Amino acid sequence: MAPSSGIVTTFQIQCRKVKRLRAERAGDPNSGFELRFISDLVTLLFMFSDLAQLHDRSSRAGFARSWTRRRFSMLPTTTYSPQRQGNGSLSSRDAARHTAGAKRYKYLRRLLHFKQMDFEFAMWQMLYLFTSPQRVYRNFHYRKQTKDQWARDDPAFLVLLSVWLCVSTVGFGLVLDMSFLETLKLLLWVVFIDCIGVGLLISTLMWFVTNKYLMKHHSKDCDVEWGYAFDVHLNAFYPLLVILHFLQLFFINHIVVIKSGTFIGYFVGNTLWLVAIGYYIYITFLGYSALPFLKNTVILLYPFALLVLLYVLSITLGWNFTAGLCWFYKQRVR
């Protein structure tokens, strides 16, 4: 008998022993790893035994097929049901789970359960919106890959943003010498009009424009989610809020005294407005440029030119945006 045939016979005997051992210990949960290890080992030995029998190049294709069949016959088989159909679209059951209504219900339900919110991650996002906003939108890519949606499913960011709004508005009330009732009116106005009302308007407008004019290919599977447009607005609104509603408080009546009619006063105040609105435009651009199915998103940066022109005019003509904001807030609460 040739040495190669003896090797094959020996390994075939060992293979039958392994299969018999697997049948005997099929109900033992602790034997899975051991059996898989032995199966892989015997399969590799089969591969080398078959290599010993190869005498010409024409038999290598048959060897590859036979080795593949043996490899998978040694392992337990499982049935996998993909969530997507053959054409890449979701099945009817999964599509129902990913409707806008289902996502909105899940989001609002989690809004009432603080223990389910990841506030640490939301604070991480708020930090990186100042230092590296690209990293924040990279996380939106991960969410799309894992949860099949671009928009946030955790309202922790919105809750922390509301806290920032409340604290900064109370600070504005103290700086402008408002009474408790006036501060409460200002708080309600800022939360429901400035943040939510204006946010809904801008998000709806951007959602319509991007889906109507910036799509590479119009498809049901590729569209800008309204929730994602609202998230982009919240991301861009947070730096603007911190700069104009928090940092600016220290310059209104102290340090530089922005409300004064001096050049240095409206120069510092208008520069803060330039930086804040510039952040808003840039983060909005990053949010929509992160979507791979949108085109020509660079047009979202065009308002920068108008912003710089308005800034130069304000410095030249002595306009004081911060003084106008303070006057507007006082008129609101009367």
C-alpha positions, 0 to 999 in steps of 0.5 A, a space after each residue: 500500500 502506498 504511504 499516501 493511501 495509508 494516511 488517508 485510511 488512518 484519517 478516515 478512521 479518525 474522522 468516523 471516531 470524531 463524528 461518533 463522539 459528537 453524536 454521543 456528546 451532542 447534549 453536553 453544552 460544555 463539549 462544543 468548543 472541544 468538538 469544534 477544535 477536533 473537527 478543525 484539526 481532522 479537517 486540516 489533516 484531511 487537507 494535507 492527506 489530499 495534497 499528498 495524493 495530488 500528482 498533477 495540476 488538473 486535480 487541484 480544482 477537484 481537491 478544492 471542492 472536496 476539501 470545502 465539502 469536508 470542511 463544512 460537513 464536520 461543522 454543525 449547520 445553522 439556518 440564517 434568515 437575512 433581514 433584507 430581501 434579495 433586492 436589498 430592501 427590507 422585508 415587510 415586517 422589518 420595514 414596519 419597524 423602521 417607519 417614521 412613526 415607529 422611530 418617533 414612538 420609540 424616541 418619545 418613549 425613551 424620553 420618559 425613561 432617564 435610566 435608558 439614556 446615555 448622558 455620558 455619550 451625549 456629553 462626549 458629542 457636545 465636547 467634540 462638536 467644538 473640537 472635532 465635529 467630524 467624529 460626531 457624524 462618524 458615529 451617525 455612520 455607525 448607527 446606520 450600519 447597526 440600527 439602520 437609521 441615521 437619526 438618533 434613537 437616544 434623546 439624551 442629547 436633546 435633554 442636555 441641550 434643554 438643560 443648557 437652554 434653561 441655565 443660559 436663559 436664567 443667566 440672561 435674566 440675571 444679566 438683564 435684571 429681569 424679575 422671576 416672572 419675566 425670566 420664566 416668560 423668556 425661558 418658555 419663549 427661548 425653549 419653545 420658539 427659538 429652539 423647538 419652533 425655529 428648529 422644526 422650521 429649519 429642519 423641515 426646510 432642509 429636509 425638503 431641499 436635500 430630498 428634492 434637489 441634492 439627491 444623487 439618485 431618487 430612491 425609496 431606500 435612500 432619503 434624508 430622514 426628517 429626524 436626521 435633519 432635526 439632529 443636524 440642527 441640534 448639533 449646529 445649534 449647541 455651539 451657537 447656544 454656548 457662544 451667544 447664551 453663555 460666553 457672551 454673558 460675561 461681556 454684556 455688562 463686564 470685561 468689555 461691556 458689549 452693550 456700550 456704544 464703543 467700537 471695542 464693544 460692538 467689535 467683540 459682540 459682532 465677532 462672537 456672532 460671526 463665530 457662532 453663526 459660522 459654527 452653525 453653517 459649518 456643522 450643518 454642512 458636515 451633517 449633510 455631506 456625511 450622507 453618501 447619497 447627497 451631491 453638491 452639499 458644498 452649496 451649504 457653505 455659500 451663506 458664509 460669504 453673506 455672513 462675512 459681508 454682513 459682519 464687515 458692514 456691521 463693523 463699518 456702520 457700528 451695528 451692535 447685534 448683542 445690544 439688539 438681542 438684549 432689547 428684543 429679549 426685554 420686549 418679549 417679556 413685557 
